[in-house]
Amino acid sequence: MPLDYGDTVSASRFGTRERGGWSELVVDVTAGKLDIVVLWDSSRGDRTPSTWAFFLERCRKHAVRIHVIRDQRSYDLAIPRDWKILHDSGTDAAYESEIKSVDVLRGVAGAALAGKAHGRAAHGYTRRYDPDDRKIFTEVPNDDAVVVREIIERIAREDPLIAIMRDLHARGITAPGGGPWRRNMIKKLVHPRYIGKRSHNGVLHDANWPPLVDEVTFYRAQSVLSAPGRRQAAPGATKHLLSYIVLAQGCEQGGRLAMQGRADRARRYKCDADSCLSIGADELEAFVTELVMHRLARPDARQVFARGDEAARVAEVEVARLDLQLREARVSFADPDGGISADALAMKERHTMPLLEAARQRQAEASHSGALLALVGDGEFTVEVGRPRWKRLSVAARRSVIKTLFAKIEVGRPTRRLTRWSTGDERMEEAVRRTAIEWA
């Protein structure tokens, strides 16, 4: 009874999927279960010379003939001439696969150098083809571009991914494909394509489509996602403004204050090491917030940014220098009168691109956080202007501002006994007396 071992998977060594039908056929030939194997073409057998030769040896050992429909002939591998024909046809098929792979890779590399898109259009773009030649196309922003831009900008401002997901869901905005948003979907949007770059083998090329965000915002978002502390934060830290930021003064175990207690009681920060001290959360948060507002409203507030600006300028010069080197190499490669070769350009890019990416990362890290810049704004900062902006920031963004401005915040032992009848002013005065700070 004839058996069917067909599959539609590539027979070349470049195929990535397992050929279940072919593997089953080889096993049955080796087991001596077959008398003849029928192939449409010998190239559909195996295009890897070593495994094709192994298959032929198994067929010859067990007297299995091979019938090739395209050749209209059955081959008996006990006949040296027939064995040579099939062996050579396997080598020819492998050679054709190698040539085709080279052509495909050359085409992909050429498209990357030209800044052309590869694969499906990215979320936020619609592919627009030339009416006369569908091989010529570009990508233009669509209605989803606004959402993509918002997500990247919010990540740069250090908004938590869970907050972004919940907000998108509440507004009825679906993810690519129409389903709900997930963390990995949001992270994937921080991709060089959205700054107008085509990525190929780790090298960025200027794309032929418009960017959705500027490079500073993009690299700041990338820096936020790659920050080591993102996965090491204490549980629940980003839910409360000062959890694990404020030190317990005099604690022998070096404790930090964290939100403690039941939800039906007044919010309090308590030492997480041995509960040696605690303080009302509302008054401590209000005091620290007022310190932030008044610090940024002072005339010398620009000094807060001076150190970061200098590091950012150094990195910016390095980015410009490396980018200029790449542009000059690409112009030389495109010179019809003779410039550097494709191999020389590829070598230059492999050497320069990692340095350029590292410089861009340093530039983003040296720039102050998007949260702090969103709070300060472009014009003159006042306490009255800052308070509504502070409320619009996420808790994670506010925490970022606090960690940028303060070198240390400590809360000491109580100086007086408060009761349930103590006024708000009395509680605030006690919080001020107990709190010591050091500015960054």
Helices and strands as residue ranges (DSSP letters): H 20-30, E 36-39, G 42-44, H 49-61, E 65-68, E 73-75, H 80-113, E 125-129, E 137-141, H 145-156, H 161-170, H 183-188, G 192-195, E 197-200, E 203-206, H 215-226, G 228-231, G 237-239, E 247-248, E 257-260, E 268-271, E 278-280, H 281-297, G 299-302, H 303-334, H 342-366, H 370-376, H 383-392, H 395-405, E 406-411, H 424-434, E 435-439
